[in-house]
Amino acid sequence: MQKLNLQTTYLLLGSNLGNRAEILENAIQLIAIKIGLITKRSKFYETAPWGVENQPNYLNLALAVETTLSSKELLLQAQMIEEMLGRVRIEKWGARLIDIDIIFHGNQIIAENTLTLPHPLMQDRNFVLVPLEEIAADFIHPVLHKSIQELYDACPDVGEVKPYLIPTE
């Protein structure tokens, strides 16, 4: 199998069931083992649900990961990590223990049934743009040709994205 060049991948993680922060920390550890070196990590942000509103608030964070995985291998590993952490797919945009979205995989542009890159709705969602802007404000969207900062500044989403401090015991 041919090795691919190292690429920076941007992932958005979210959880709104169970111990959200612990689940996200577990996902981060598995990503470091199965996907690649985490080079940047945003703060946790608490956000209202998007799409299906009658559910608990989410914790979200963004990661920059250096990986040699292809886009298909990356998707497979992300889904495997979700399953390892108890994700069950019942309802689109419904409540979930863990969600790992691939926002960018280098500058790849892919439009397939199972994977669309860049993430097709990321520019319309503050819960994606706020944590991503924290770690990659200058990254240029390969289709829209705008930086994450420019996309955030123009985003029509009015949903609140609040920094979330993990309560200490």
C-alpha positions in Angstrom: 0.0 0.0 0.0 1.3 3.4 -1.0 2.0 5.8 1.9 0.4 9.2 1.6 2.1 12.5 2.5 1.5 13.9 6.0 -1.7 16.0 5.9 -3.2 18.3 8.4 -6.8 17.2 9.1 -9.3 19.3 11.1 -11.8 17.4 13.1 -14.8 18.7 15.1 -15.8 16.5 18.1 -19.1 16.8 19.9 -21.0 15.1 22.7 -24.3 15.8 24.4 -25.0 12.6 26.3 -23.3 11.1 29.4 -20.2 12.7 30.8 -19.5 14.8 27.8 -16.1 16.1 28.7 -14.8 12.6 29.6 -16.2 11.1 26.4 -14.4 13.8 24.4 -11.2 13.3 26.3 -11.4 9.5 25.5 -12.0 10.3 21.8 -9.0 12.6 21.8 -6.8 9.8 23.2 -8.1 7.3 20.6 -7.6 9.8 17.8 -3.9 10.2 18.9 -3.5 6.5 18.7 -5.5 5.6 15.6 -5.4 8.7 13.4 -2.3 10.8 14.1 -0.4 13.4 16.0 -2.7 16.1 17.5 -0.9 19.4 17.0 -3.6 21.8 18.1 -6.7 21.6 20.3 -9.4 24.2 20.9 -11.1 24.9 24.2 -14.3 23.1 25.0 -17.4 25.1 23.9 -21.0 24.5 25.0 -23.5 24.9 22.2 -27.2 24.5 21.7 -28.3 21.6 19.5 -28.5 22.2 15.7 -31.1 20.6 13.5 -33.0 18.7 16.2 -33.5 21.1 19.0 -35.3 19.0 21.7 -32.1 17.5 23.2 -29.3 18.4 25.7 -26.6 21.0 24.8 -23.4 19.8 23.2 -19.8 20.2 24.2 -17.6 20.7 21.1 -14.0 21.1 20.3 -11.8 21.2 17.3 -8.5 19.3 16.7 -5.7 19.7 14.1 -4.2 16.3 13.5 -1.2 15.3 11.3 -2.0 12.1 9.6 -0.8 9.8 6.7 -4.3 8.3 6.4 -6.2 8.6 3.2 -9.6 10.3 3.4 -11.4 6.9 3.3 -9.1 5.5 6.0 -9.7 8.6 8.1 -13.4 8.3 7.9 -13.2 4.6 8.8 -11.1 5.3 11.8 -13.3 8.1 13.0 -16.4 5.9 12.7 -14.6 3.1 14.5 -13.7 5.4 17.4 -17.3 6.6 17.6 -18.4 2.9 17.8 -15.8 2.1 20.4 -17.2 5.0 22.6 -20.8 3.7 22.2 -22.2 5.8 19.3 -25.4 4.4 17.9 -26.8 6.1 14.8 -30.6 6.5 15.3 -31.6 10.0 14.2 -29.9 12.4 11.9 -28.6 15.4 14.1 -30.0 13.6 17.1 -28.5 13.2 20.6 -25.2 11.3 20.7 -22.5 10.2 23.0 -19.8 11.2 20.4 -19.7 12.7 17.0 -16.4 13.1 15.0 -16.8 15.2 11.9 -14.0 15.6 9.3 -14.1 19.3 8.4 -11.0 19.4 6.2 -8.4 16.8 5.1 -5.6 18.9 3.8 -7.0 20.7 0.8 -8.9 17.7 -0.6 -12.2 18.2 -2.3 -14.3 15.1 -2.3 -18.0 14.6 -3.2 -19.0 11.0 -2.7 -22.0 9.3 -1.1 -20.1 8.4 2.1 -17.9 11.5 2.4 -18.0 15.1 1.3 -14.9 17.3 2.0 -14.7 20.0 3.0 -17.6 19.4 5.3 -20.5 20.9 3.3 -22.3 22.8 6.1 -19.3 24.0 8.2 -19.5 27.6 7.0 -23.1 27.9 8.2 -22.5 26.6 11.8 -21.0 28.7 14.6 -20.4 25.6 16.7 -17.9 24.5 14.0 -16.4 27.9 13.2 -15.8 29.1 16.7 -13.5 26.3 17.8 -12.0 26.0 14.4 -11.2 29.7 14.3 -9.4 29.3 17.6 -6.9 26.8 16.1 -6.9 27.6 12.4 -8.2 31.2 11.8 -6.0 31.6 8.7 -6.7 28.2 7.0 -8.2 28.8 3.6 -11.3 26.8 2.6 -10.3 25.1 -0.6 -13.7 25.6 -2.3 -14.9 28.9 -0.9 -11.4 30.5 -0.9 -12.0 32.3 2.3 -10.2 31.9 5.7 -11.9 30.4 8.7 -11.9 33.9 10.2 -13.7 35.3 7.1 -16.2 32.5 7.1 -16.9 33.1 10.8 -17.3 36.8 10.3 -19.9 36.1 7.5 -21.7 33.2 9.2 -25.5 33.7 9.4 -25.8 31.3 12.4 -26.8 33.2 15.5 -26.4 30.2 17.8 -24.4 30.9 21.0 -21.1 29.2 21.4 -19.8 29.6 25.0 -16.4 28.6 26.3 -17.0 25.8 28.8 -14.8 25.2 31.9 -14.7 21.7 33.2 -16.0 21.8 36.8 -13.4 20.8 39.3 -14.2 18.4 42.1 
